[in-house]
Amino acid sequence: MKQVAVLIIGAGPVGLVAGLRLARAGIETLVLDKAGSVNDDFRASTFHPPTLEMLDELGLTQDLIAQGLVSPTWQIRQHESHNKALFDLSVLRDDTRYPFRLQCEQRVLTRLADAKTQTTANLQVRYGVELTGLAQDASSVSATVSTPTGTETISASYLIAADGARSICRKLTGMTFTGETYPETTILATTPYRFEDQLPGLSNVNYVWCEQGTFSLLRLPDIWRCSLYADPDESMEQALEPQAIERKLQRIVPRQEPYEIVEIRPYRVHRRLIDDYRAGRVLFAGDAAHLTSPSGGMGMNGGIHDAVNLSDKLIAVTKNGASDELFNLYTRQRRPVAQDEILAQSHTNRMRMQRRDPAWRATEMARLQALVANPVSHREHLLKSSMIAGLARAAATT
């Protein structure tokens, strides 16, 4: 039976960040992922200021910045009039070393982090290994895994469940994952078309009301990510047809030529939260613990914040002899932030953009513009939307 101090299930951003931090502290750590290689999906695309600070400790931020887009502003706008509320993160220059959002694909981080694991002592990452069973007692966790060569058993003092929305760790420990699935399906379409040349005053992050409903435009170095929705009279199958995607993009900027589409991908959006971030010696982080709307870009960032908080506590317990009651503090610090800050803000963002009444939109736009015009309320809003306020709240929880 292989033995390690900490076993991590899931080699996404959350698992790799936790693994790197633990290994750098001298804790023998093993990361397993059922995928055959490092994750290469688009997934998240926004890094918030405190996340960049955390990743800087691991020597990852400058490489991310080199492959991403520094985005000092984001906006909510009305498509037909180009009227907008523009949020300027330079307001936070005294609150963070990185007063901007970084637009960069999540897979860039996983590639960089995976490369760093290969030269990090005390850390091993194995792909193509799937967790199939869990047992634990007062002193250890025993994991049964399926590998290309057969079944293995791995023993660890603690296990981090960073295995995402369909977490097998959550199922094997019987943890409740309460919440809802939103009724609409989001359609992600990516295109190299330069919307910024045709739509005045675009930021790199734009949440847009239009007469037909809503869409968002998020810019990356080489492409725009367009979040689209089915029309009221369309089935999801119809909405995903190439001509339907073309029609929706032509509404954004009409043009003679058809749009070049790099990828079309539908995804369902959830709002769910685990009841406890701890099941004995199994500790949950990221999407295994909370799922949220991508509106506001808080999901991946919140998971990385979980990983940093939890790895600090694992270092204190395994290296410095602290009581494992610290893991109960982990739940007290991170779960309310997920519930009241991450899920609540993302839900508010989603509901705002789904509202279609023109009078309501006009009133809300005026409210947001007044909020931005007031230096105090502008900064307070940015502290929350950039996740700085949530981290401060967690740090103050004892």
Stockholm file with secondary structure:
# STOCKHOLM 1.0

chainA/1-398         MKQVAVLIIGAGPVGLVAGLRLARAGIETLVLDKAGSVNDDFRASTFHPPTLEMLDELGLTQDLIAQGLVSPTWQIRQHESHNKALFDLSVLRDDTRYPFRLQCEQRVLTRLADAKTQTTANLQVRYGVELTGLAQDASSVSATVSTPTGTETISASYLIAADGARSICRKLTGMTFTGETYPETTILATTPYRFEDQLPGLSNVNYVWCEQGTFSLLRLPDIWRCSLYADPDESMEQALEPQAIERKLQRIVPRQEPYEIVEIRPYRVHRRLIDDYRAGRVLFAGDAAHLTSPSGGMGMNGGIHDAVNLSDKLIAVTKNGASDELFNLYTRQRRPVAQDEILAQSHTNRMRMQRRDPAWRATEMARLQALVANPVSHREHLLKSSMIAGLARAAATT
#=GR chainA/1-398 SS CEEEEEEEECCSHHHHHHHHHHHHTTCCEEEEESSSSSCCCCCCCEECHHHHHHHHTTTCHHHHHHHSEEECEEEEEETTTCCEEEEEGGGGTTTCSCCSEEECCHHHHHHHHHHHHTTCTTEEEEESCEEEEEEECSSCEEEEEEETTEEEEEEEEEEEECCCTTCHHHHHHTCCEEEEEEEEEEEEEEECCCGGGTSTTCCSEEEEEETTEEEEEEECSSCEEEEEECCTTCCHHHHTSHHHHHHHHHHHSCCSSCCCCSEEEEEEEEEEEESCSEETTEEECGGGTEECCSTTSCHHHHHHHHHHHHHHHHHHHHTTCCCTTHHHHHHHHHHHHIIIIIIHHHHHHHHHHHCCCHHHHHHHHHHHHHHHHSHHHHHHHHHHHTTHHHHHHHHHCC
#=GC SS_cons         CEEEEEEEECCSHHHHHHHHHHHHTTCCEEEEESSSSSCCCCCCCEECHHHHHHHHTTTCHHHHHHHSEEECEEEEEETTTCCEEEEEGGGGTTTCSCCSEEECCHHHHHHHHHHHHTTCTTEEEEESCEEEEEEECSSCEEEEEEETTEEEEEEEEEEEECCCTTCHHHHHHTCCEEEEEEEEEEEEEEECCCGGGTSTTCCSEEEEEETTEEEEEEECSSCEEEEEECCTTCCHHHHTSHHHHHHHHHHHSCCSSCCCCSEEEEEEEEEEEESCSEETTEEECGGGTEECCSTTSCHHHHHHHHHHHHHHHHHHHHTTCCCTTHHHHHHHHHHHHIIIIIIHHHHHHHHHHHCCCHHHHHHHHHHHHHHHHSHHHHHHHHHHHTTHHHHHHHHHCC
//
